[in-house]
Amino acid sequence: MADDEFKVEGLEDMQKALASITNKYPEEKGKELLKLGLMLEAELKPLVNVDTGRLRSSFNTQIIDDDSAECGTDVEYAQKVNDGHVQNRRFLPAQYLKGCTGNGVMLSEKFIPGEHFMENGFQMFEPKAEKELENWTQQMLDKIGG
């Protein structure tokens, strides 16, 4: 063994035990994946500014396969709200404006900054997910150990 290497006794056995969780307890793993997805969803939703509520209410979590869950939205403008976008010059009729007495207003072209709710939500989710996974892994190890 080189001077800059070290070996942890029992690490390979621990890795095998953790891998066996997938094979022995697929239902528990699926429940945990769904739980993590719902935890992320709970972090994201409060960060989305509400106009009509459509974007916020559109978030959902689903299991993709044995190893993945997905939390997201199918609202077509979600990425623009998250990342920012260019508002093109256009006419906005008065019916869409509160208290407008004329025909409407001409909107100028400008950049609308993104809310970055995905990045901020994931950043808040990460430490909670790590703690949740540590607890779940311990529960599974206790189950395997008897």
JODARA-V275431 format. One line per field, one symbol per residue. ss: DSSP state (A for helix, B for strand, O for the rest). psi: psi as a letter, one per 40 degrees, with the letter a starting at -180 (. if undefined). A space follows every 10 residues. Layout:
# JODARA-V275431
ss=???
psi=???
This chain:
# JODARA-V275431
ss=OOOOOOOOOO AAAAAAAAAA AAAAOAAAAA AAAAAAAAAA AAAAAOOOOO OOOAAAAOOB BBBBBOOBBB BBOOOOOAAA AAABBBBOOB BBBAAAOOOO OOOBBBBOOB BBBOOOAAAA AAAAAAAAAA AAAAAAAAAA AAAAAO
psi=hideiihhhe dddddddddd ddddfddddd dddddddddd dddddeehih ceedddeehi hihdadeiih haiehdeddd ddeiihhihi hhideehheh eadaihhihi hhiidfdddd dddddddddd dddddddddd dddde.
